[in-house]
């Protein structure tokens, strides 16, 4: 579990570095609301990319990583937020994560991963379009008293490509999600 957060952030950053096609919001787009740093010097990361950067990077990756390039061409947006937790913001962030999860479930997102330990609470949700593709992926993580992580990847994501991405970057949850969806 301790490697999940860096893997998720690494995946999102890898996809972000690869670019994203500008596009209309789809049902895979999730609004996490306005997020702010926990205070002066507190941990805060916000990556929100909606541009033609992915198209450019996918072209650059075409020769070296054709399967990754193909996955990247289908993306519309990536959003990653990492918020350091303090005694002051922890209750509000816990409520926000629970509200995001409740909203996803109300909108018929499928919760595909639930992992809870005393110091970690992880939920991974998928919005699918039939059995054709994943339209959105949301990861919510509360890592004890340390940080909250929110990730939303939007696009036309083929299940078999999730497994390829998981294999390529050794991201175990993506391997399982991709292979699990393929079997449906």
BATOR-382737 format. One record per residue: x negated, y, z negated of N, C-alpha, C in turn; residue number from 0; residue in three letters. Coordinates in steps of 0.05 Angstrom, whole numbers, plus 32768, in hexadecimal, padded with zeros to 4 digits. Example, Ala and Ser with C-alpha at 12.3 -4.5 7.8 and 13.67 -1.06 7.14 Angstrom:
2
> n.east, n.north, n.up, ca.east, ca.north, ca.up, c.east, c.north, c.up, pos, code
> 7EF8, 7F8E, 7F64, 7F0A, 7FA6, 7F64, 7EF8, 7FBE, 7F64, 0, Ala
> 7EFF, 7FD3, 7F72, 7EEF, 7FEB, 7F71, 7EFE, 8001, 7F63, 1, Ser
***
This chain:
184
> n.east, n.north, n.up, ca.east, ca.north, ca.up, c.east, c.north, c.up, pos, code
> 7FF0, 7FE8, 8000, 8000, 8000, 8000, 7FEF, 8019, 8000, 0, Unk
> 7FD8, 8018, 7FF3, 7FC8, 8031, 7FF1, 7FBD, 8039, 800C, 1, Unk
> 7FBC, 8027, 801F, 7FB2, 802D, 8039, 7FC9, 8037, 804C, 2, Unk
> 7FE2, 8034, 8043, 7FF8, 803B, 8054, 7FF8, 8059, 805B, 3, Unk
> 7FF4, 806A, 8047, 7FF6, 8087, 804C, 7FE0, 8090, 8060, 4, Unk
> 7FC7, 8089, 805C, 7FB3, 8091, 8070, 7FB9, 8085, 808C, 5, Unk
> 7FC4, 806D, 808D, 7FCA, 8061, 80A6, 7FE1, 8070, 80B4, 6, Unk
> 7FF5, 8077, 80A5, 800C, 8085, 80B1, 8003, 80A1, 80BA, 7, Unk
> 7FF4, 80AF, 80A9, 7FEB, 80C9, 80B1, 7FD7, 80C6, 80C9, 8, Unk
> 7FC6, 80B2, 80C8, 7FB4, 80AE, 80DE, 7FC3, 80A8, 80F8, 9, Unk
> 7FD8, 8098, 80F7, 7FE8, 8092, 810E, 7FF4, 80AB, 8119, 10, Unk
> 8000, 80BB, 8108, 800D, 80D3, 8111, 7FF9, 80E7, 811D, 11, Unk
> 7FE2, 80E9, 8110, 7FCE, 80FB, 811B, 7FC2, 80F0, 8135, 12, Unk
> 7FBF, 80D6, 8137, 7FB6, 80CB, 8151, 7FCA, 80D1, 8167, 13, Unk
> 7FE3, 80CD, 8161, 7FF8, 80D4, 8175, 7FF8, 80F1, 817A, 14, Unk
> 7FF5, 8102, 8166, 7FF5, 811E, 816A, 7FDD, 8127, 817B, 15, Unk
> 7FC6, 811C, 8175, 7FAF, 8123, 8185, 7FB2, 811B, 81A2, 16, Unk
> 7FC4, 8108, 81A6, 7FC9, 80FE, 81C1, 7FDD, 810F, 81CF, 17, Unk
> 7FED, 811E, 81C2, 8000, 8132, 81CD, 801C, 8129, 81CC, 18, Unk
> 802E, 813C, 81D2, 804A, 8137, 81D1, 8058, 8147, 81E7, 19, Unk
> 806A, 813B, 81F5, 8079, 8149, 8209, 808E, 815A, 81FB, 20, Unk
> 8091, 8173, 8204, 80A6, 8184, 81FA, 80C0, 8177, 8202, 21, Unk
> 80D4, 8177, 81F0, 80ED, 816B, 81F7, 8103, 8174, 81E5, 22, Unk
> 811B, 816E, 81EC, 8132, 8175, 81DB, 8132, 8163, 81C3, 23, Unk
> 813D, 816C, 81AE, 8140, 815C, 8196, 8151, 8144, 819D, 24, Unk
> 8149, 812D, 8193, 8158, 8115, 8198, 8162, 810B, 817D, 25, Unk
> 8170, 80F5, 817E, 817B, 80EA, 8165, 8164, 80E0, 8154, 26, Unk
> 814C, 80DD, 815E, 8135, 80D5, 814E, 8127, 80EB, 8140, 27, Unk
> 8130, 8104, 8144, 8124, 811C, 8138, 8131, 8120, 811C, 28, Unk
> 8120, 8123, 8108, 8129, 8127, 80EC, 811E, 8141, 80E1, 29, Unk
> 812F, 8150, 80D5, 8127, 816A, 80C8, 8121, 8164, 80AB, 30, Unk
> 8108, 8168, 80A3, 8101, 8164, 8087, 8106, 817D, 8076, 31, Unk
> 810E, 8192, 8083, 8112, 81AB, 8074, 80F8, 81BB, 8072, 32, Unk
> 80FA, 81D2, 8066, 80E2, 81E3, 8061, 80D1, 81D7, 804B, 33, Unk
> 80B9, 81D1, 8051, 80A6, 81C7, 803D, 8091, 81DB, 8037, 34, Unk
> 8089, 81DD, 801F, 8074, 81F1, 8017, 805F, 81E3, 8006, 35, Unk
> 8047, 81EF, 8005, 8032, 81E4, 7FF4, 803B, 81E3, 7FD7, 36, Unk
> 802E, 81D1, 7FC8, 8035, 81CE, 7FAC, 802B, 81E4, 7F9B, 37, Unk
> 801A, 81F5, 7FA6, 800F, 820C, 7F97, 7FF3, 8212, 7FA2, 38, Unk
> 7FE7, 8226, 7F98, 7FCC, 822D, 7FA1, 7FB9, 8216, 7F9E, 39, Unk
> 7FAC, 820F, 7FB4, 7F99, 81F9, 7FB4, 7FA5, 81DD, 7FB5, 40, Unk
> 7FC0, 81DC, 7FB5, 7FCD, 81C2, 7FB6, 7FCB, 81B6, 7FD2, 41, Unk
> 7FCD, 819B, 7FD3, 7FCB, 818E, 7FED, 7FE4, 8193, 7FFD, 42, Unk
> 7FE0, 819B, 8016, 7FF6, 81A0, 8029, 7FEC, 819C, 8045, 43, Unk
> 7FF9, 818A, 8053, 7FF2, 8185, 806F, 800C, 8186, 807F, 44, Unk
> 800C, 8195, 8095, 8024, 8195, 80A6, 801B, 8194, 80C3, 45, Unk
> 8023, 817F, 80D0, 801D, 817B, 80EC, 8038, 8179, 80FA, 46, Unk
> 803E, 818B, 810C, 8057, 818B, 811B, 8051, 8192, 8138, 47, Unk
> 8053, 817E, 8149, 804A, 8183, 8164, 8062, 817D, 8177, 48, Unk
> 8067, 8191, 8188, 807B, 818F, 819E, 806F, 819E, 81B5, 49, Unk
> 8060, 8190, 81C6, 8053, 819E, 81DC, 804B, 818A, 81F2, 50, Unk
> 803E, 8194, 8206, 8034, 8182, 821C, 8019, 8176, 8215, 51, Unk
> 8010, 817B, 81FD, 7FF6, 8170, 81F4, 7FF5, 8151, 81F7, 52, Unk
> 800A, 8143, 81F0, 800A, 8126, 81F2, 8007, 811D, 820F, 53, Unk
> 8014, 812B, 8221, 8012, 8124, 823D, 7FF5, 8126, 8246, 54, Unk
> 7FE7, 813B, 823D, 7FCC, 8140, 8245, 7FBA, 812A, 8239, 55, Unk
> 7FBD, 8125, 821F, 7FAC, 8111, 8212, 7FB2, 80F5, 821C, 56, Unk
> 7FCC, 80EF, 8222, 7FD2, 80D4, 822C, 7FC4, 80D0, 8247, 57, Unk
> 7FC2, 80E5, 8257, 7FB3, 80E3, 8270, 7F95, 80DD, 826A, 58, Unk
> 7F8A, 80EB, 8256, 7F6E, 80E6, 824F, 7F6A, 80CA, 8244, 59, Unk
> 7F7E, 80BF, 8236, 7F7B, 80A5, 822A, 7F81, 808E, 823E, 60, Unk
> 7F8C, 8095, 8255, 7F95, 8081, 8268, 7F81, 806B, 826E, 61, Unk
> 7F68, 8073, 8274, 7F54, 805F, 827B, 7F4B, 804E, 8264, 62, Unk
> 7F46, 805B, 824D, 7F3B, 804C, 8236, 7F51, 803D, 8227, 63, Unk
> 7F69, 8048, 8225, 7F7F, 803C, 8215, 7F99, 803E, 8224, 64, Unk
> 7F9C, 802F, 8239, 7FB5, 8032, 824A, 7FCF, 802D, 823B, 65, Unk
> 7FCF, 8019, 8228, 7FE8, 8014, 821A, 7FEE, 802A, 8206, 66, Unk
> 7FDA, 8035, 81F9, 7FDE, 804C, 81E7, 7FE8, 8064, 81F7, 67, Unk
> 7FDC, 8068, 820E, 7FE4, 807F, 821F, 8001, 807D, 8228, 68, Unk
> 8009, 8064, 822E, 8025, 8060, 8236, 8038, 8066, 821F, 69, Unk
> 8031, 805E, 8207, 8042, 8064, 81EF, 8043, 8082, 81EB, 70, Unk
> 802D, 8090, 81ED, 802C, 80AD, 81E9, 803D, 80BC, 81FC, 71, Unk
> 803E, 80B3, 8215, 804E, 80C1, 8229, 806C, 80C1, 8222, 72, Unk
> 8075, 80AF, 8212, 8091, 80AE, 820A, 8098, 80BF, 81F1, 73, Unk
> 8084, 80CC, 81E5, 8089, 80DB, 81CC, 8093, 80F7, 81D2, 74, Unk
> 80A4, 8101, 81C1, 80AF, 811C, 81C3, 80A5, 812E, 81AC, 75, Unk
> 80A2, 8122, 8194, 809A, 8132, 817D, 808E, 8121, 8168, 76, Unk
> 807C, 812D, 8159, 8070, 8120, 8141, 806F, 8135, 812B, 77, Unk
> 8078, 812D, 8114, 8077, 813F, 80FD, 806C, 812F, 80E5, 78, Unk
> 8057, 813A, 80D9, 804B, 812E, 80C1, 8048, 8143, 80AC, 79, Unk
> 8052, 813D, 8094, 804F, 814F, 807D, 8043, 813F, 8066, 80, Unk
> 802F, 814A, 8059, 8023, 813E, 8041, 8024, 8155, 802C, 81, Unk
> 8032, 8150, 8016, 8035, 8165, 8002, 802A, 815A, 7FE7, 82, Unk
> 8016, 8167, 7FDD, 800C, 8160, 7FC3, 8021, 8164, 7FAD, 83, Unk
> 8023, 8151, 7F9B, 8037, 8152, 7F86, 802B, 815D, 7F6C, 84, Unk
> 803B, 816E, 7F60, 8034, 8179, 7F45, 804C, 8175, 7F33, 85, Unk
> 8049, 817B, 7F19, 8060, 8179, 7F07, 8076, 818B, 7F10, 86, Unk
> 806F, 81A2, 7F1C, 8083, 81B6, 7F24, 8093, 81AE, 7F3D, 87, Unk
> 8086, 81A1, 7F51, 8095, 819B, 7F6A, 809E, 817D, 7F6C, 88, Unk
> 8094, 816C, 7F5A, 809A, 814F, 7F5D, 80B8, 8149, 7F5C, 89, Unk
> 80C8, 8154, 7F49, 80E4, 814E, 7F49, 80F3, 8156, 7F63, 90, Unk
> 80EB, 816E, 7F6D, 80F8, 8178, 7F86, 80F1, 8166, 7F9D, 91, Unk
> 80D8, 815D, 7F9F, 80CF, 814C, 7FB6, 80DC, 8131, 7FB4, 92, Unk
> 80DE, 8126, 7F9C, 80EC, 810C, 7F99, 8109, 810E, 7FA2, 93, Unk
> 8116, 8124, 7F9A, 8132, 8128, 7FA3, 8134, 812B, 7FC1, 94, Unk
> 8121, 8139, 7FCD, 8121, 813E, 7FEA, 811D, 8123, 7FF9, 95, Unk
> 810A, 8113, 7FF0, 8105, 80FA, 7FFD, 811E, 80E8, 7FFB, 96, Unk
> 812B, 80E7, 7FE4, 8143, 80D8, 7FE1, 8159, 80E2, 7FF3, 97, Unk
> 815C, 80FD, 7FF6, 8170, 8109, 8007, 816A, 8102, 8025, 98, Unk
> 8151, 8103, 802D, 814A, 80FC, 8048, 8151, 80DF, 804E, 99, Unk
> 814B, 80CD, 803B, 8151, 80B1, 803F, 816F, 80AC, 8040, 100, Unk
> 817E, 80BA, 802F, 819C, 80B7, 802F, 81A7, 80C1, 804A, 101, Unk
> 819C, 80D8, 8054, 81A5, 80E3, 806D, 81A0, 80CF, 8084, 102, Unk
> 8188, 80C3, 8084, 8181, 80B0, 8099, 8194, 8098, 8099, 103, Unk
> 8199, 808E, 8081, 81AC, 8077, 807F, 81C8, 807F, 8088, 104, Unk
> 81D1, 8097, 8081, 81EB, 80A0, 8089, 81ED, 80A3, 80A7, 105, Unk
> 81D7, 80A9, 80B4, 81D6, 80AC, 80D1, 81CF, 8092, 80E0, 106, Unk
> 81D1, 807C, 80D1, 81CD, 8061, 80DC, 81B0, 805B, 80E5, 107, Unk
> 819D, 8068, 80D8, 8181, 8060, 80DC, 817D, 8045, 80CE, 108, Unk
> 816C, 8034, 80D8, 8167, 801A, 80CC, 814E, 801C, 80BA, 109, Unk
> 8152, 8014, 80A1, 813B, 8014, 808F, 812D, 7FF9, 8093, 110, Unk
> 8114, 7FFB, 809E, 8106, 7FE2, 80A5, 80F0, 7FDB, 8091, 111, Unk
> 80E8, 7FEE, 8081, 80D4, 7FE8, 806C, 80DC, 7FF6, 8052, 112, Unk
> 80DC, 7FE7, 803D, 80E0, 7FF2, 8022, 80CA, 7FE6, 8011, 113, Unk
> 80B9, 7FF7, 8006, 80A3, 7FED, 7FF5, 80A2, 7FFF, 7FDC, 114, Unk
> 80A7, 7FF2, 7FC5, 80A7, 8002, 7FAC, 8095, 7FF4, 7F98, 115, Unk
> 8084, 8004, 7F8D, 8073, 7FFB, 7F77, 8075, 8012, 7F62, 116, Unk
> 806A, 800D, 7F4B, 806C, 8022, 7F36, 8062, 803D, 7F3F, 117, Unk
> 804D, 803E, 7F50, 8041, 8057, 7F58, 8046, 805E, 7F76, 118, Unk
> 8057, 804E, 7F84, 805C, 8054, 7FA0, 8078, 804D, 7FA8, 119, Unk
> 8083, 805D, 7FBA, 809E, 8058, 7FC4, 809E, 805F, 7FE1, 120, Unk
> 80A0, 804A, 7FF3, 809E, 804E, 800F, 80B8, 8045, 801D, 121, Unk
> 80C1, 8055, 8030, 80D8, 804E, 8040, 80D1, 8054, 805D, 122, Unk
> 80D6, 8040, 806F, 80D2, 8044, 808C, 80EC, 803F, 809A, 123, Unk
> 80F4, 8052, 80AB, 810E, 8051, 80B8, 810A, 8053, 80D7, 124, Unk
> 811B, 8045, 80E5, 811B, 8046, 8102, 8136, 804E, 810D, 125, Unk
> 8136, 805E, 8121, 814F, 8064, 8130, 814B, 8057, 814C, 126, Unk
> 815B, 8044, 8152, 8158, 8035, 816B, 816E, 803D, 817F, 127, Unk
> 8167, 8039, 8198, 817B, 803C, 81AD, 8180, 8020, 81B8, 128, Unk
> 8195, 8013, 81AD, 819A, 7FF7, 81B4, 8182, 7FE6, 81AE, 129, Unk
> 817D, 7FD3, 81C0, 8164, 7FC3, 81BC, 814F, 7FCB, 81D0, 130, Unk
> 8152, 7FE3, 81DB, 813F, 7FED, 81EF, 8127, 7FFB, 81E3, 131, Unk
> 812B, 800D, 81D0, 8115, 801D, 81C7, 811B, 8029, 81AB, 132, Unk
> 8106, 8033, 819F, 8108, 8042, 8186, 8108, 805F, 818E, 133, Unk
> 811C, 806E, 8184, 811E, 808B, 818A, 8110, 809B, 8174, 134, Unk
> 810E, 8090, 815C, 8101, 809E, 8147, 80F7, 808C, 8131, 135, Unk
> 80E1, 8094, 8124, 80D5, 8086, 810E, 80D1, 809A, 80F8, 136, Unk
> 80DA, 8094, 80E0, 80D6, 80A5, 80C9, 80C9, 8095, 80B3, 137, Unk
> 80B4, 80A0, 80A7, 80A7, 8094, 8090, 80A9, 80A7, 8079, 138, Unk
> 80B2, 809E, 8062, 80B3, 80AF, 804A, 80A3, 80A0, 8034, 139, Unk
> 8091, 80AF, 8028, 807F, 80A3, 8013, 807E, 80B6, 7FFC, 140, Unk
> 8082, 80AB, 7FE4, 807C, 80B8, 7FCB, 8066, 80A8, 7FBE, 141, Unk
> 804F, 80B4, 7FBD, 8038, 80A6, 7FB1, 8034, 80B0, 7F95, 142, Unk
> 8042, 80A3, 7F83, 8040, 80AA, 7F66, 8041, 80C8, 7F61, 143, Unk
> 802E, 80D1, 7F52, 802C, 80ED, 7F4B, 8019, 80FC, 7F5E, 144, Unk
> 8010, 80EF, 7F73, 7FFC, 80FA, 7F85, 8008, 810B, 7F9C, 145, Unk
> 8018, 80FE, 7FAD, 8022, 810C, 7FC5, 803B, 80FF, 7FD0, 146, Unk
> 8048, 8110, 7FE1, 805F, 8106, 7FF1, 8057, 8109, 800E, 147, Unk
> 805E, 80F4, 801E, 8057, 80F4, 803A, 8071, 80F0, 804A, 148, Unk
> 8075, 8101, 805E, 808D, 80FF, 806F, 8083, 80FF, 808C, 149, Unk
> 808B, 80EA, 809C, 8082, 80E8, 80B7, 809B, 80E3, 80C9, 150, Unk
> 809D, 80F1, 80DF, 80B2, 80EC, 80F3, 80A5, 80EC, 810F, 151, Unk
> 80A8, 80D6, 811D, 809F, 80D3, 8138, 80B8, 80CF, 8149, 152, Unk
> 80BA, 80E0, 815E, 80D2, 80E0, 816F, 80CA, 80DA, 818C, 153, Unk
> 80DA, 80CA, 8199, 80D5, 80C5, 81B5, 80E1, 80AB, 81BE, 154, Unk
> 80D9, 80A2, 81D5, 80E1, 8089, 81E0, 80CB, 8075, 81DA, 155, Unk
> 80CD, 8068, 81C4, 80B7, 8057, 81BA, 80BF, 803A, 81BE, 156, Unk
> 80B2, 802C, 81D0, 80B8, 8010, 81D5, 80AD, 7FFF, 81BE, 157, Unk
> 80BE, 7FEC, 81B4, 80B5, 7FDC, 819D, 809B, 7FCE, 81A1, 158, Unk
> 8097, 7FC3, 81B8, 807E, 7FB5, 81BD, 8066, 7FC7, 81BB, 159, Unk
> 806A, 7FE1, 81C1, 8054, 7FF5, 81BF, 804D, 7FFB, 81A2, 160, Unk
> 8062, 7FFA, 8190, 805C, 7FFE, 8174, 8048, 7FE9, 816A, 161, Unk
> 804D, 7FD0, 8173, 803B, 7FBA, 816B, 801F, 7FBF, 8176, 162, Unk
> 801E, 7FC8, 818F, 8004, 7FCD, 819C, 7FF5, 7FE3, 818C, 163, Unk
> 8003, 7FF8, 8185, 7FF7, 800E, 8176, 7FEE, 8004, 815B, 164, Unk
> 7FFE, 7FF4, 814E, 7FF7, 7FE8, 8134, 7FDE, 7FD7, 8136, 165, Unk
> 7FDD, 7FC6, 814B, 7FC6, 7FB5, 814F, 7FAD, 7FC6, 8155, 166, Unk
> 7FB0, 7FDA, 8166, 7F99, 7FEA, 816F, 7F8C, 7FFA, 8158, 167, Unk
> 7F9D, 8005, 8146, 7F93, 8015, 8130, 7F94, 8006, 8116, 168, Unk
> 7F9A, 7FEC, 8116, 7F9B, 7FDB, 80FF, 7FAE, 7FE7, 80E9, 169, Unk
> 7FC6, 7FED, 80F2, 7FDA, 7FF9, 80E0, 7FEF, 7FE3, 80DC, 170, Unk
> 7FEC, 7FD5, 80C5, 7FFD, 7FBD, 80C0, 801B, 7FC2, 80C2, 171, Unk
> 8025, 7FD8, 80B6, 8042, 7FDC, 80B8, 804C, 7FDE, 80D5, 172, Unk
> 803D, 7FEB, 80E6, 8045, 7FEE, 8102, 8044, 7FD3, 8110, 173, Unk
> 8031, 7FC3, 8109, 802F, 7FA8, 8115, 8049, 7F99, 810F, 174, Unk
> 8051, 7F9A, 80F5, 8069, 7F8B, 80ED, 8082, 7F97, 80F8, 175, Unk
> 8084, 7FB1, 80F9, 809C, 7FBE, 8104, 809E, 7FB7, 8121, 176, Unk
> 8089, 7FBA, 8130, 8089, 7FB5, 814D, 8090, 7F98, 8153, 177, Unk
> 8084, 7F85, 8145, 808A, 7F69, 814A, 80A6, 7F62, 8140, 178, Unk
> 80AF, 7F6E, 812A, 80CA, 7F69, 8120, 80DF, 7F72, 8133, 179, Unk
> 80DB, 7F89, 813F, 80EF, 7F93, 8152, 80EF, 7F82, 816C, 180, Unk
> 80D7, 7F7A, 8174, 80D5, 7F6A, 818D, 80E5, 7F50, 818A, 181, Unk
> 80E7, 7F45, 8172, 80F5, 7F2B, 816E, 8113, 7F2E, 816E, 182, Unk
> 811D, 7F46, 816A, 813A, 7F4B, 8169, 8148, 7F45, 8183, 183, Unk
***
